[in-house]
Amino acid sequence: QVQLVESEGGLVQPGGSLRLSCAASTSIFSIYAMGWYRQAPGKQRELVARMISDGTTNYADSVKGRFTISRDNAKNTVYLQMNSLKPEDTAVYYCNYYTNLGIDYWGQGTQVTVSS
């Protein structure tokens, strides 16, 4: 059983930075994409950033220029560097691995709160 283990989020002041990581417990065959989603209270889960196997990335408009997704294939780990954080970035963040066979793996979710 593959597990995705996310790093802890936390409380960050507006304008601050935080890096999230998500490590797979075992190698996952044929990963098509790795990404980060978030869900704020009362809102639907939304895509934050995604990286496809060829390295192509896409970001939500609200985080472009502030967030960066990256990966370390040797460690089966994906990262989300978040800079210039805003209160509206407050949410539970989930990592996701999607395989060529159409299988979704999800992390447990980690709370990120941006507040002074």
Buried (B, 14 or more C-beta within 10 A) or exposed (E): EBEBBBBEBEEBEEEBEBEBBBBBEEEBEEBBBBBBBBBEEEEEBEBBBBBBBEEEBEBBEEBEEBBBBBBEEEEBBBBBBBBEBBEEBBBBBBBBBBBEEEBEBBBEBBEBBBEE
